[in-house]
C-alpha cells in the first residue's frame, strides 16, 4: 500500500573519536498487519518486477531531504550512504536520477555515498567505469559493499574509481579471537 515504505538510518561511527560521521539509509516496509518486513523479503521481488528503480529513487530523495534538513538544523555534516541495486545502477538512468535529486534537495554531492555490490563491477566493465567516473566528477562518493564474497580481487578493483571498500562481515565475524581472521 501507499506510504508503507520507511527509511531508517544506521549510524556510522568513527572508532577513534566515537563521533557519528555518517549514516546508511535502510529501507523497510511497514505493513499494517505484519509489521516491519525485511528487505530480503521484498527487494528481490522489486528487482524482478523493475519496481526497484522507483523504490531506489524514492529512498534517494528521502535520504537527501533528511540530510538537507539535518544540515539546516545546524547538525555537523554527515555522509549519507544509499544502497543502489545492480538493476537500478545498470538499467536505470542513475546519473540523471542522482543529479536531479541533489539539485531538488540542495544536499551536497560530497555528502552522498552510493553503495554498490561487488557483482555490479563484474557486469559490463566499460559502462560501469564510465558511470562511476561521472558520479565521482559530480562529487559523489562510491563504496563497494560486501567486498570479498564474489570473484573480485584487489588487483581487479584498481580499474574502478572507488572511495570505500566495505569488506564482508564473514572476514571479521570471529575477530579478535580467530588467528586466521586477524
C-alpha positions, 0 to 999 in steps of 0.5 A, a space after each residue: 500500500 501507499 506510504 508503507 515504505 520507511 527509511 531508517 538510518 544506521 549510524 556510522 561511527 568513527 572508532 577513534 573519536 566515537 563521533 557519528 560521521 555518517 549514516 546508511 539509509 535502510 529501507 523497510 516496509 511497514 505493513 499494517 498487519 505484519 509489521 516491519 518486513 525485511 528487505 530480503 523479503 521484498 527487494 528481490 521481488 522489486 528487482 524482478 518486477 523493475 519496481 526497484 528503480 522507483 523504490 531506489 529513487 524514492 529512498 534517494 530523495 528521502 535520504 537527501 531531504 533528511 540530510 538537507 534538513 539535518 544540515 539546516 538544523 545546524 547538525 555537523 555534516 554527515 555522509 549519507 550512504 544509499 544502497 543502489 541495486 545492480 538493476 537500478 545502477 545498470 538499467 536505470 538512468 542513475 546519473 540523471 536520477 542522482 543529479 536531479 535529486 541533489 539539485 531538488 534537495 540542495 544536499 551536497 554531492 560530497 555528502 552522498 555515498 552510493 553503495 554498490 555490490 561487488 557483482 555490479 563491477 563484474 557486469 559490463 566493465 566499460 559502462 560501469 567505469 564510465 558511470 562511476 567516473 561521472 558520479 565521482 566528477 559530480 562529487 559523489 562518493 562510491 563504496 563497494 559493499 560486501 567486498 570479498 564474497 564474489 570473484 573480485 580481487 584487489 588487483 581487479 578493483 584498481 580499474 574502478 574509481 572507488 572511495 570505500 571498500 566495505 569488506 564482508 562481515 564473514 572476514 571479521 565475524 570471529 575477530 579478535 579471537 580467530 588467528 586466521 581472521 586477524 
